[in-house]
Amino acid sequence: MKNKFIVLAAHGAPPRDFPRDRLGEFFSLYSAIEAGRTLQGEQRDRYNLLEKEIRTWPRNKDNDPFHSASMELASHLEKHAGCRVEVGFNEFCAPGVDQAIEEAVKKGADTVVIVTPMLTRGGEHAEVEIALIAKEMSRKYPSVEIVYAWPYDVDTVARFLASQVENYL
C-alpha cells in the first residue's frame, strides 16, 4: 500500500510584528536580488540572517493570518483527501516547500503530491519556483514519486469560482 502525502505549497507573508527597521532592511536587500544583483560578503550574510529570522518568527493568527489560513486549509484538505498534508511556504515563512517535502519523506512517503492555492498561470512562484523545487526534490529522492499537480484546469477553476459567486447571489 502506498504511503501518500500532500504538500500544500503556500505563498507565505512576513509576520506583522516583525520589527519594521529589520523588515525594511530585508526588503532593500531582497529588491537588489530581484533586480539581478548578486549580494556579496556582509550584505549576503545579513540577507541570509534576516531571511532566516523572518521565516522562523513565531506565528499566530494575529501576527500572520495568512499562515493560520494556510494551516486551516491544510487541515480541511487532509480530511477531504484522506492523506497526510504537510505545509510548506514559498517565502517569508518556515518550513519551505522543500522542507515540507523532506518531512513527508522522513515520515515514510513514497508518493508526494504538491498542490498550491495559487490558481492561475503567469505567477513566478507557482509556475517556476515551486516547479523547480519539485524537480530538485525528485532528483534528491529518486525512490519517491514527487508530482506537482499544477497547472490547474482553467474550466475547473472557473466552475469553482462560479459556485462561490452563486453562494453570494
PAGU-841553 format. One record per residue (C-alpha): residue number from 0; x, y, z. Coordinates in steps of 0.02 Angstrom, whole numbers, plus 50000, padded with zeros to 5 digits. Example, Ala and Ser with C-alpha at 12.3 -4.5 7.8 and 13.67 -1.06 7.14 Angstrom:
<drendrens>
<drendren num="0" east="50615" north="49775" up="50390"/>
<drendren num="1" east="50684" north="49947" up="50357"/>
</drendrens>
This chain:
<drendrens>
<drendren num="0" east="50000" north="50000" up="50000"/>
<drendren num="1" east="50066" north="50171" up="49952"/>
<drendren num="2" east="50104" north="50299" up="50085"/>
<drendren num="3" east="50039" north="50459" up="50004"/>
<drendren num="4" east="50066" north="50635" up="50066"/>
<drendren num="5" east="50010" north="50804" up="50003"/>
<drendren num="6" east="50121" north="50957" up="50015"/>
<drendren num="7" east="50021" north="51117" up="50016"/>
<drendren num="8" east="50138" north="51247" up="49940"/>
<drendren num="9" east="50076" north="51412" up="50009"/>
<drendren num="10" east="50148" north="51583" up="49972"/>
<drendren num="11" east="50195" north="51650" up="50144"/>
<drendren num="12" east="50199" north="51825" up="50215"/>
<drendren num="13" east="50311" north="51917" up="50338"/>
<drendren num="14" east="50239" north="51922" up="50514"/>
<drendren num="15" east="50152" north="52085" up="50557"/>
<drendren num="16" east="50250" north="52106" up="50718"/>
<drendren num="17" east="50423" north="52084" up="50641"/>
<drendren num="18" east="50525" north="52241" up="50681"/>
<drendren num="19" east="50495" north="52368" up="50542"/>
<drendren num="20" east="50675" north="52427" up="50530"/>
<drendren num="21" east="50739" north="52249" up="50502"/>
<drendren num="22" east="50596" north="52213" up="50381"/>
<drendren num="23" east="50642" north="52369" up="50282"/>
<drendren num="24" east="50824" north="52315" up="50278"/>
<drendren num="25" east="50774" north="52142" up="50220"/>
<drendren num="26" east="50664" north="52208" up="50078"/>
<drendren num="27" east="50802" north="52327" up="50023"/>
<drendren num="28" east="50919" north="52179" up="50003"/>
<drendren num="29" east="50779" north="52071" up="49929"/>
<drendren num="30" east="50742" north="52201" up="49796"/>
<drendren num="31" east="50926" north="52208" up="49750"/>
<drendren num="32" east="50921" north="52020" up="49720"/>
<drendren num="33" east="50758" north="52036" up="49621"/>
<drendren num="34" east="50844" north="52169" up="49514"/>
<drendren num="35" east="50979" north="52043" up="49470"/>
<drendren num="36" east="51117" north="52098" up="49587"/>
<drendren num="37" east="51221" north="51965" up="49674"/>
<drendren num="38" east="51247" north="52007" up="49856"/>
<drendren num="39" east="51424" north="51987" up="49918"/>
<drendren num="40" east="51505" north="51965" up="50089"/>
<drendren num="41" east="51420" north="52057" up="50231"/>
<drendren num="42" east="51265" north="52101" up="50128"/>
<drendren num="43" east="51238" north="51918" up="50081"/>
<drendren num="44" east="51265" north="51863" up="50261"/>
<drendren num="45" east="51146" north="51997" up="50326"/>
<drendren num="46" east="51013" north="51949" up="50198"/>
<drendren num="47" east="51026" north="51764" up="50246"/>
<drendren num="48" east="51015" north="51807" up="50431"/>
<drendren num="49" east="50862" north="51919" up="50407"/>
<drendren num="50" east="50777" north="51792" up="50293"/>
<drendren num="51" east="50802" north="51654" up="50423"/>
<drendren num="52" east="50738" north="51768" up="50561"/>
<drendren num="53" east="50581" north="51813" up="50462"/>
<drendren num="54" east="50548" north="51632" up="50412"/>
<drendren num="55" east="50566" north="51566" up="50589"/>
<drendren num="56" east="50475" north="51707" up="50680"/>
<drendren num="57" east="50338" north="51634" up="50792"/>
<drendren num="58" east="50170" north="51639" up="50702"/>
<drendren num="59" east="49994" north="51657" up="50768"/>
<drendren num="60" east="49826" north="51710" up="50697"/>
<drendren num="61" east="49856" north="51892" up="50745"/>
<drendren num="62" east="50031" north="51918" up="50676"/>
<drendren num="63" east="50009" north="51807" up="50522"/>
<drendren num="64" east="49829" north="51771" up="50472"/>
<drendren num="65" east="49892" north="51701" up="50306"/>
<drendren num="66" east="49991" north="51567" up="50398"/>
<drendren num="67" east="49839" north="51524" up="50504"/>
<drendren num="68" east="49729" north="51515" up="50350"/>
<drendren num="69" east="49855" north="51401" up="50263"/>
<drendren num="70" east="49858" north="51284" up="50413"/>
<drendren num="71" east="49667" north="51282" up="50417"/>
<drendren num="72" east="49661" north="51242" up="50231"/>
<drendren num="73" east="49786" north="51101" up="50258"/>
<drendren num="74" east="49676" north="51028" up="50395"/>
<drendren num="75" east="49524" north="51028" up="50282"/>
<drendren num="76" east="49624" north="50960" up="50136"/>
<drendren num="77" east="49689" north="50818" up="50243"/>
<drendren num="78" east="49511" north="50773" up="50294"/>
<drendren num="79" east="49442" north="50779" up="50116"/>
<drendren num="80" east="49590" north="50696" up="50029"/>
<drendren num="81" east="49613" north="50559" up="50159"/>
<drendren num="82" east="49801" north="50575" up="50172"/>
<drendren num="83" east="49929" north="50673" up="50272"/>
<drendren num="84" east="49964" north="50854" up="50224"/>
<drendren num="85" east="50125" north="50947" up="50257"/>
<drendren num="86" east="50126" north="51136" up="50232"/>
<drendren num="87" east="50273" north="51223" up="50152"/>
<drendren num="88" east="50293" north="51407" up="50112"/>
<drendren num="89" east="50369" north="51480" up="49957"/>
<drendren num="90" east="50443" north="51628" up="50051"/>
<drendren num="91" east="50443" north="51726" up="50215"/>
<drendren num="92" east="50388" north="51580" up="50323"/>
<drendren num="93" east="50454" north="51411" up="50378"/>
<drendren num="94" east="50455" north="51274" up="50332"/>
<drendren num="95" east="50500" north="51298" up="50150"/>
<drendren num="96" east="50416" north="51191" up="50017"/>
<drendren num="97" east="50574" north="51087" up="50004"/>
<drendren num="98" east="50575" north="51060" up="50192"/>
<drendren num="99" east="50392" north="51005" up="50189"/>
<drendren num="100" east="50434" north="50876" up="50055"/>
<drendren num="101" east="50582" north="50816" up="50158"/>
<drendren num="102" east="50468" north="50799" up="50310"/>
<drendren num="103" east="50346" north="50693" up="50209"/>
<drendren num="104" east="50489" north="50582" up="50150"/>
<drendren num="105" east="50554" north="50568" up="50328"/>
<drendren num="106" east="50380" north="50510" up="50382"/>
<drendren num="107" east="50384" north="50372" up="50252"/>
<drendren num="108" east="50303" north="50448" up="50098"/>
<drendren num="109" east="50327" north="50352" up="49938"/>
<drendren num="110" east="50214" north="50474" up="49843"/>
<drendren num="111" east="50207" north="50662" up="49870"/>
<drendren num="112" east="50082" north="50768" up="49776"/>
<drendren num="113" east="50116" north="50955" up="49783"/>
<drendren num="114" east="49969" north="51075" up="49766"/>
<drendren num="115" east="49957" north="51262" up="49788"/>
<drendren num="116" east="49814" north="51381" up="49819"/>
<drendren num="117" east="49890" north="51491" up="49681"/>
<drendren num="118" east="49762" north="51452" up="49547"/>
<drendren num="119" east="49811" north="51541" up="49387"/>
<drendren num="120" east="49959" north="51537" up="49269"/>
<drendren num="121" east="50077" north="51682" up="49250"/>
<drendren num="122" east="50145" north="51691" up="49426"/>
<drendren num="123" east="50330" north="51660" up="49456"/>
<drendren num="124" east="50301" north="51563" up="49616"/>
<drendren num="125" east="50177" north="51433" up="49553"/>
<drendren num="126" east="50239" north="51422" up="49376"/>
<drendren num="127" east="50427" north="51422" up="49403"/>
<drendren num="128" east="50488" north="51415" up="49583"/>
<drendren num="129" east="50379" north="51276" up="49652"/>
<drendren num="130" east="50403" north="51175" up="49492"/>
<drendren num="131" east="50593" north="51189" up="49512"/>
<drendren num="132" east="50583" north="51134" up="49694"/>
<drendren num="133" east="50480" north="50982" up="49639"/>
<drendren num="134" east="50613" north="50936" up="49510"/>
<drendren num="135" east="50756" north="50959" up="49634"/>
<drendren num="136" east="50669" north="50853" up="49765"/>
<drendren num="137" east="50632" north="50718" up="49634"/>
<drendren num="138" east="50818" north="50709" up="49597"/>
<drendren num="139" east="50861" north="50707" up="49782"/>
<drendren num="140" east="50734" north="50569" up="49819"/>
<drendren num="141" east="50726" north="50461" up="49661"/>
<drendren num="142" east="50634" north="50320" up="49751"/>
<drendren num="143" east="50490" north="50438" up="49797"/>
<drendren num="144" east="50362" north="50488" up="49668"/>
<drendren num="145" east="50350" north="50678" up="49680"/>
<drendren num="146" east="50214" north="50757" up="49574"/>
<drendren num="147" east="50173" north="50941" up="49557"/>
<drendren num="148" east="49986" north="50939" up="49518"/>
<drendren num="149" east="49985" north="51107" up="49431"/>
<drendren num="150" east="49934" north="51200" up="49323"/>
<drendren num="151" east="49752" north="51177" up="49360"/>
<drendren num="152" east="49620" north="51154" up="49227"/>
<drendren num="153" east="49552" north="51328" up="49191"/>
<drendren num="154" east="49374" north="51266" up="49171"/>
<drendren num="155" east="49381" north="51177" up="49340"/>
<drendren num="156" east="49444" north="51337" up="49424"/>
<drendren num="157" east="49309" north="51439" up="49337"/>
<drendren num="158" east="49174" north="51317" up="49395"/>
<drendren num="159" east="49240" north="51328" up="49574"/>
<drendren num="160" east="49236" north="51518" up="49568"/>
<drendren num="161" east="49062" north="51518" up="49490"/>
<drendren num="162" east="49000" north="51408" up="49633"/>
<drendren num="163" east="49072" north="51534" up="49757"/>
<drendren num="164" east="48983" north="51677" up="49667"/>
<drendren num="165" east="48821" north="51578" up="49675"/>
<drendren num="166" east="48839" north="51563" up="49863"/>
<drendren num="167" east="48831" north="51753" up="49875"/>
<drendren num="168" east="48694" north="51789" up="49749"/>
</drendrens>
